[in-house]
């Protein structure tokens, strides 16, 4: 049994929100597709090494992202990024080969999950529990931020004008889902 669990790929694992779908008042919620997530911490030398592994430079401005096909690098702080890639990504192996003398790259795929929130009322739904200005002028397409939603820490990533990816810890995903669903009902 333990051996079977070790051999599960990320696509094989059942997500905490699998099968859920919700829609009300111009807003829909759905679980995001399985993904590889890496918590990356690096200084200048580590950023150069990460660029070689990722094939793109890390963003360096607050709330910014760097994108390449399925790969998204989200700026979370001066030396911190959340890397999101497709479920079949080999990034964890590439970073493991690099070692940790220049940077810290930790696979947090098991810890996180995501909810795609989209529709005409997406800003109002998210702003019901997030103190940031999420208007398109202040939080344009491609913006990201670690923030709170209700009582849970989340990472928001605006993928399109009316679509956000809400990254959260798996253990908080039920709370975040219900919070968003309740907010959508009231929008």
N, C-alpha and C positions, 0 to 999 in steps of 0.2 A: 504493500500500500504506500509506504513512504517513498519507494522508488518511483511509483507511478506519479505521485505528486511532484517529485523533483523534475520529471520529464515533461510536465505540462508546458506548452508554449503560452504566450500571453493571449493568443487567439482562442486557446482551449479553455481558459479560465472563465468562469461565469462572473460577470461584473455585478456589483451590488445593486445596480439599477436596471439590469437586463429585463427587457420586456415591458418596461414602463414607457408610456407615451401620454402626453397631456396637452390639451389646447383649450384656451378660453380667451375671449376679448382681444383677439388679434395677437396672441402670443402662444407659441408652442414650445414644449420641452421634450427633449429626447436624450438618451444617453449617447455620449460620443463614442465613436468606434474605438476599439482597443488601440493603445499606443504605448510606445516606449517613452519614458520620461527620465531625464537625467538632471539632477541638481548639480550645477557646476559653479565652482568658486575658483577664481583665478586672478592673479596679478598680471602685469604687462607680459612677462615671459610666458605665462600660462595661456594668455589670450592668443598669442602667436601659435602656440602648440595646438590649441583648440581649433584655430582656423584651419590648420592642416588636416585635422581629423574631420571637421565638419564640412569643409569645402567652401565656407563663407565666413566672413568676419563677424564677430559678436557685436551686437549693438552696444553703444556706449552712452547713449542719452537716456534720461529717465522716460519711462513709458514707451520705449521704442522696441521694435522687433526686427529681426532679420529672417527672411523667408527664402526657402529653396525647395521646390516641389512639395513633398510632404513634411519637410523639416521646418520647424519654427523655433527660433531662439528668442526668448522673452527676457528683457532686461528687468531684474528685480532690485538691483542695488549696484553700487559702484564696482563691486567684484563678485556679483552673483547673478546667475541666469537660470531659467528653467528651459530645458531643451525638450521639445516634443517631436517625436518622429513616428513613422508608421510602425505597426506591430511587428513587422519582420525586420526591423532595423538591426544592424550589426554594430551600432555605436557603442553599446556597453562593452563589447569585446575590444573594439578599437581603443577606447579609453583605458581599458584594463591593460592592454599591451603598452600603452604610453607610460603607465605608472603614475604615481602621485607626487613626484618631486617638484613638478611645475604647477600642478593644479589638482583640484579635488573634483572628481566626477563620480557621483553616487547614483546608481540606478534606483529610482524611487517609483518605478512602475507599479510595484505591489502596493504602494501606499496611496497613490492618487487615483482619482477617476475624474470624469468631466461630464458636464451637462451642456448641451447645445440649447441656447435660448434664442428664439428668433421670432420676428413679427413686427408689426407696426408699433406695438406698445412696449417693445423690449426695454427701452430706457426707463420708462415709468416703473416697470416691474422690478428691474434691478435697483433703481434708486429708492424703492420702498425700504430697502435695508442696507444701502450702501451710501456713505456720506460724500462720495466723490461726485463731481459734476460729470455725468456720462453723456452730455449732449454731444452731438457730432462736432461742434466747434471746439470743445474742450478735450474730447476723447475720440479722435478721428479713427478711421479704419486703419488697423495695424497697431493701435495703442494697446498697452497691457499695463497691469498694475496689481501688486499684491495689496489686498484691502480686506475689509470685512463685509459680510452679508449677514444681517441679523447678528447672531452671536458666533459665527463661524469665520475663520480665516479662509479666504479664497484668492485665486489669481484670476482676474478678468482679462480676456483677450478679445478685442473687437475684430472679428474676422471679416465682417461686411457691414454695410450701413445698418442693417436690421438684424444682425446675428452676432452673438457673443458666445465664447467658449468660457464656461465657468469651471475652473479646476478646483477641486477640493480633496481633502483626505477622504478615503473610503469610509472611515468610521463616522464622518459627518455628512456623508452623501444623502442619507435618508432625510436628515434635518434640512439640508440645503434644498433638496427636491421639494419637500413639503412647503418650505418657506416660499419658494418661487411659484409653486402652484397656487398657494393662497394669495400671493401678491397678484398673480395673473387674474384670478377670479375677481379681484377688487379693482383692477385697472380700468 
